[in-house]
């Protein structure tokens, strides 16, 4: 680990499978795919609608940041709920809640109504994130964890890429984009129910305080915080940034799709590389440097759609590596109930990023103009580069 605290005692090590358990993996990946599509479609859709209504960038950012509030509230209690109701039952309930709230945005005309809807939607999405990743990690043998998580990240990225693509085709008018999003989410319940016999048992934890898991591997949790801030803020406000720099709504959505395609192309290679690297902190640091460089270059490239699309393809794939590599590191260190709690803490840090990112980027755009979007992204990556350099200097070798 890259911290000074003693490692948690592993739980149920004898129960770790030597082979990939495909039914569980397929069910978990299916639910996370729906999450990706819902976020990829929903965030730009809702932001564009608010922009058309004359809502300021700061208020759009504040409303988007409710995703972080909901996730931070849901993550610590997800393991507790799933231990009592079962993983499958909890996931199905979350799928229904996410679909209902997604459709509810169409009928909610007052802005204040969008705040509780955001909380319900993203609270349910958080439950799916935590339990899907726990299920995936339990289905993956240690020697192939990077590959399995690369597959997981690739499919999730396909969802993120498909969301903006669907948005570019359907647009933001009428009930159709909301109905399509809700239907996609509901479809995730089918493979989860089919895999009911594979329902993973969470078991008994070491009863450490929840926040203890947040600080067990600070380089990994900080990585997912940055990823959450950049992903949520970027998906929410990039369509507005693209529009203000001269692109149409469809062109901006296609640029978002390029980021998602970069995630798809890079994540399996990233997972395989992570399996072969002893100190994953160096790989995480490299991804942050690429993210920083891409953010700083964006104001100078944004007026050329083709060049911007190529840069975003590589930039998006590298940024998503922060999540994949961090999650693989987590699965190597913890097992059983401790892994479920650590996954919740991992998603908690992601949610914290989702809370901070949209608001920071929205305020930056209001204060410094539309290029504040790129400067705010660079700020997050710069902080993480500084952290990783400090950690590597403090502890050159992982413990």
WOCOR-V859018 format. One record per residue. RES is the residue in one letter. PSI is psi in degrees with one decimal (none if undefined). Layout:
res=RES psi=PSI
res=RES psi=PSI
//
This chain:
res=X psi=160.8
res=X psi=46.6
res=X psi=169.8
res=X psi=-7.7
res=X psi=151.1
res=X psi=148.3
res=X psi=143.4
res=X psi=146.5
res=X psi=130.0
res=X psi=145.5
res=X psi=136.8
res=X psi=40.3
res=X psi=-32.3
res=X psi=-19.7
res=X psi=1.8
res=X psi=129.1
res=X psi=144.1
res=X psi=-19.1
res=X psi=155.8
res=X psi=131.0
res=X psi=94.0
res=X psi=-41.0
res=X psi=-44.5
res=X psi=-42.0
res=X psi=-44.2
res=X psi=-43.1
res=X psi=-45.4
res=X psi=-41.5
res=X psi=-35.9
res=X psi=-42.7
res=X psi=-37.5
res=X psi=-27.1
res=X psi=-42.7
res=X psi=-37.1
res=X psi=-47.1
res=X psi=-44.8
res=X psi=-42.3
res=X psi=-43.6
res=X psi=-44.2
res=X psi=-33.6
res=X psi=-44.2
res=X psi=-43.6
res=X psi=-52.1
res=X psi=-34.9
res=X psi=-50.0
res=X psi=-38.7
res=X psi=-41.4
res=X psi=-40.6
res=X psi=-44.0
res=X psi=-38.4
res=X psi=-42.2
res=X psi=-27.5
res=X psi=-0.7
res=X psi=16.6
res=X psi=139.4
res=X psi=160.3
res=X psi=-38.0
res=X psi=-41.6
res=X psi=-36.1
res=X psi=-42.6
res=X psi=-39.8
res=X psi=-43.6
res=X psi=-40.7
res=X psi=-32.7
res=X psi=-14.8
res=X psi=-23.5
res=X psi=-42.4
res=X psi=-40.7
res=X psi=-47.1
res=X psi=-43.8
res=X psi=-38.3
res=X psi=-31.0
res=X psi=-36.8
res=X psi=-37.1
res=X psi=-46.9
res=X psi=-22.9
res=X psi=-5.6
res=X psi=-46.5
res=X psi=-40.6
res=X psi=-44.4
res=X psi=-46.4
res=X psi=-30.2
res=X psi=-29.8
res=X psi=-36.5
res=X psi=-18.3
res=X psi=147.9
res=X psi=-47.0
res=X psi=-48.0
res=X psi=-41.1
res=X psi=-40.9
res=X psi=-41.4
res=X psi=-42.9
res=X psi=-40.1
res=X psi=-38.4
res=X psi=-44.9
res=X psi=-43.6
res=X psi=-41.1
res=X psi=-43.1
res=X psi=-42.8
res=X psi=-43.4
res=X psi=-33.8
res=X psi=-42.7
res=X psi=-29.3
res=X psi=-26.6
res=X psi=-34.0
res=X psi=-36.7
res=X psi=-11.4
res=X psi=103.3
res=X psi=-33.4
res=X psi=139.9
res=X psi=-38.1
res=X psi=-28.1
res=X psi=-23.2
res=X psi=-21.3
res=X psi=-52.2
res=X psi=-31.8
res=X psi=-41.1
res=X psi=-40.7
res=X psi=-45.0
res=X psi=-48.1
res=X psi=-52.0
res=X psi=-23.4
res=X psi=-43.9
res=X psi=-40.4
res=X psi=-38.0
res=X psi=-42.6
res=X psi=-43.0
res=X psi=-39.8
res=X psi=-52.8
res=X psi=-50.1
res=X psi=-33.7
res=X psi=-44.3
res=X psi=-35.4
res=X psi=-45.4
res=X psi=-43.2
res=X psi=-44.7
res=X psi=-35.4
res=X psi=-24.0
res=X psi=-7.2
res=X psi=125.2
res=X psi=149.6
res=X psi=-38.5
res=X psi=-15.2
res=X psi=18.6
res=X psi=-41.1
res=X psi=-42.6
res=X psi=-46.9
res=X psi=-44.3
res=X psi=-27.2
res=X psi=-41.1
res=X psi=-46.7
res=X psi=-48.6
res=X psi=-34.2
res=X psi=-46.3
res=X psi=-39.9
res=X psi=-41.3
res=X psi=-35.0
res=X psi=-38.4
res=X psi=-45.0
res=X psi=-37.1
res=X psi=-38.4
res=X psi=-33.0
res=X psi=-57.9
res=X psi=-32.1
res=X psi=-43.6
res=X psi=-40.4
res=X psi=-40.8
res=X psi=-28.5
res=X psi=-44.8
res=X psi=-27.8
res=X psi=-166.1
res=X psi=8.5
res=X psi=141.2
res=X psi=-174.0
res=X psi=-16.6
res=X psi=-49.9
res=X psi=-32.7
res=X psi=-42.5
res=X psi=-40.7
res=X psi=-44.7
res=X psi=-44.0
res=X psi=-39.5
res=X psi=-40.0
res=X psi=-42.9
res=X psi=-46.5
res=X psi=-32.1
res=X psi=-21.6
res=X psi=-20.1
res=X psi=-25.1
res=X psi=-56.8
res=X psi=-29.9
res=X psi=-44.0
res=X psi=-35.6
res=X psi=-26.4
res=X psi=22.3
res=X psi=-34.6
res=X psi=-17.6
res=X psi=12.5
res=X psi=114.8
res=X psi=144.8
res=X psi=124.9
res=X psi=-40.9
res=X psi=-162.7
res=X psi=134.5
res=X psi=177.5
res=X psi=1.6
res=X psi=32.1
res=X psi=150.4
res=X psi=146.4
res=X psi=-45.0
res=X psi=-19.7
res=X psi=-36.8
res=X psi=-29.4
res=X psi=-35.2
res=X psi=8.8
res=X psi=-44.2
res=X psi=82.0
res=X psi=-32.8
res=X psi=-37.3
res=X psi=-44.4
res=X psi=-34.1
res=X psi=-34.9
res=X psi=-44.6
res=X psi=-26.7
res=X psi=-47.4
res=X psi=-43.4
res=X psi=-44.3
res=X psi=-41.9
res=X psi=-44.3
res=X psi=-43.5
res=X psi=-50.7
res=X psi=-47.3
res=X psi=-37.7
res=X psi=-47.5
res=X psi=-36.4
res=X psi=-41.6
res=X psi=-11.0
res=X psi=-39.3
res=X psi=-36.6
res=X psi=-42.1
res=X psi=-45.2
res=X psi=-40.9
res=X psi=-41.2
res=X psi=-15.9
res=X psi=11.5
res=X psi=1.3
res=X psi=156.0
res=X psi=170.1
res=X psi=-43.3
res=X psi=-39.4
res=X psi=-40.9
res=X psi=-40.0
res=X psi=-36.9
res=X psi=-33.1
res=X psi=-39.0
res=X psi=-37.4
res=X psi=-35.5
res=X psi=-38.6
res=X psi=-44.2
res=X psi=-39.0
res=X psi=-35.4
res=X psi=-40.8
res=X psi=-44.1
res=X psi=-45.4
res=X psi=-29.3
res=X psi=-22.8
res=X psi=-37.7
res=X psi=-45.7
res=X psi=-39.1
res=X psi=-43.0
res=X psi=-41.5
res=X psi=-40.0
res=X psi=-41.5
res=X psi=-32.3
res=X psi=-20.7
res=X psi=2.7
res=X psi=129.1
res=X psi=-43.2
res=X psi=96.5
res=X psi=-14.5
res=X psi=-33.4
res=X psi=-38.1
res=X psi=-41.1
res=X psi=-40.7
res=X psi=-40.2
res=X psi=-43.3
res=X psi=-39.4
res=X psi=-38.5
res=X psi=-42.6
res=X psi=-41.6
res=X psi=-40.9
res=X psi=-46.0
res=X psi=-42.6
res=X psi=-38.9
res=X psi=-43.6
res=X psi=-29.9
res=X psi=-19.6
res=X psi=-45.9
res=X psi=-26.2
res=X psi=-12.1
res=X psi=-19.1
res=X psi=-24.0
res=X psi=-10.6
res=X psi=106.8
res=X psi=-44.9
res=X psi=-46.5
res=X psi=-42.6
res=X psi=-41.6
res=X psi=-42.1
res=X psi=-45.2
res=X psi=-43.9
res=X psi=-28.9
res=X psi=-49.8
res=X psi=-37.7
res=X psi=-46.0
res=X psi=-40.3
res=X psi=-38.8
res=X psi=-40.8
res=X psi=-42.0
res=X psi=-22.5
res=X psi=-25.4
res=X psi=-40.8
res=X psi=-48.8
res=X psi=-49.0
res=X psi=-39.8
res=X psi=-41.3
res=X psi=-38.2
res=X psi=-40.9
res=X psi=-39.0
res=X psi=-45.9
res=X psi=-26.6
res=X psi=-30.7
res=X psi=-28.0
res=X psi=158.8
res=X psi=162.8
res=X psi=-136.5
res=X psi=-33.8
res=X psi=-37.8
res=X psi=-40.3
res=X psi=-43.3
res=X psi=-39.2
res=X psi=-37.7
res=X psi=-39.6
res=X psi=-41.3
res=X psi=-37.6
res=X psi=-46.2
res=X psi=-33.1
res=X psi=-44.1
res=X psi=-37.1
res=X psi=-43.4
res=X psi=-38.4
res=X psi=-39.9
res=X psi=-40.1
res=X psi=-29.1
res=X psi=-44.6
res=X psi=-38.5
res=X psi=-58.6
res=X psi=-40.1
res=X psi=-43.5
res=X psi=-45.3
res=X psi=-41.2
res=X psi=-44.9
res=X psi=-40.9
res=X psi=-38.5
res=X psi=-36.1
res=X psi=-35.5
res=X psi=-37.2
res=X psi=4.3
res=X psi=179.5
res=X psi=-26.7
res=X psi=-6.5
res=X psi=-24.0
res=X psi=-50.6
res=X psi=-39.5
res=X psi=-36.4
res=X psi=-40.4
res=X psi=-44.1
res=X psi=-35.1
res=X psi=-46.3
res=X psi=-46.2
res=X psi=-38.1
res=X psi=-40.4
res=X psi=-42.2
res=X psi=-37.9
res=X psi=-44.3
res=X psi=-41.2
res=X psi=-47.3
res=X psi=-37.8
res=X psi=-41.8
res=X psi=-44.9
res=X psi=-39.6
res=X psi=-35.3
res=X psi=-35.7
res=X psi=-42.8
res=X psi=86.5
res=X psi=-29.2
res=X psi=137.2
res=X psi=148.9
res=X psi=none
//
